[in-house]
Amino acid sequence: MSETVEERVSRVAFNDQGLVAAIVQQWDSREVLMLGWMDAEALRRTLTEGRVTFWSRSRQEYWRKGDTSGHIQLVRGARLDCDGDAILLEVEQIGPACHTGTRTCFDADDLEPVRGPER
């Protein structure tokens, strides 16, 4: 017997603002594309509609990726981390994922460690 959407949403440990971080990854290449925030309703919409919906902290409204740009994210899978406080969304990205027009939001300057790991 599979879980309902409500049962899946209830397993998420939302933060004090009622949000959870959602890491978006290209489903086949595993390329990390972006990070967004979801509340329970955004997650519900994402799981039922098959398109990623986020909660905009700055605009205080829902936004479905690609509605204005055409650069949509089709959900191929969703995973909850071991603590329940982060979601990994596996998507088929159509067009750039970043609002800057690049494929990924993680193509800016590297944050190289000051020194290598200690052993």
N, C-alpha and C positions, 0 to 999 in steps of 0.2 A: 504494500500500500504506500503510495507516494504522499509526500507532505503537500498541504495546500499552500497557497501563496501566503496566507495569514500566518500559518505555522512557521514558514521560512522567515518572514519578517520579524516574528516574535523572538527568534534566536539571535537577532542582532543586538549588540551592546552599543546603543546610541550614546553619544557624549552628552554633557550637561545642556548643550544647545539643541539636543534632539537630532544630531547629525552623525553621519558615519562617513569616513573617507572611502572613496571608490577609485581604485587604481584601474585604469583602462589599458588593456593589452591587446594587440593584434592577435587573433586566435591562432593563426597558422605559423607566423614567424616568431611569435612571443615578444615582439618589440613593444616596449612600454611607451604608450602614446601620451597619456595625460593623467591628471588626478582631478577629481571633482568631488563635490559633497552631496550627500543624499539624506533626506529625512525618510520617514517610513512611507509616506505617500509617493515620493519619487522612486523609491525602491519597488513599491507595489506596481507603479506604472511601468517601470523598466521590465519587471518580470512578467507582466501580463501582456504588454504591447509588443515586446521584442525590439524596442528602440530605447536607447538610453535617455533617461530624464534625470536632470540634476536639480538641486536647490541652489539658487544664486544667493550667496550671502550678501553681496553688495546691493543687488536689486530687490532682494526679499521676494523672489518669485520663482516659479518653476520654469525651466527651459529644457526643451527637448533638443538634443544635439542635432544640428542640421536643418532645423525648421526654417531658418533665414539664409543659411549659407549653402544648403544642399549637401553638406559634408556629414552624412549621417553615420551613425554607429548601430549596426545590426547585432543584437545580442546572440552569441553562439554558446555562451556558458557564463555561470556566475558561481563564485566560490567565496565562502566565508573563512577568514583566518582562524587560527586555533583559539584566540581570545574572543572572537566574535566582534572585534572592534574595527575591522577593515574588510572591505569587499574587493575581490579581484573580478573585474568584468572582462570576459573574453569576447571580443567583437570583430566583426568584419567592418573595417573602416573604409568608407567611401570618401575619397578626397582627403585634404589635410585634417588633422585632428586639432591642431592648435589655432587659437584665434589670430595668431600672427601670420597664418597662411602656410606654416611649415607642417611637415608630416607628423612630427612629434613635438611636444612641449619641452622635451628633455634634450634639445640640441644646442642649448646655450653653453656658456663657458663651463668647463669642467671644474669641479671642486676637488682638486687633487689633494691628497693627504699631505700634511706638512712633513711627515716621515712615514716610513713603512710600518707595517704591523710589528709589534713586539712578539717575540717567541719565548 
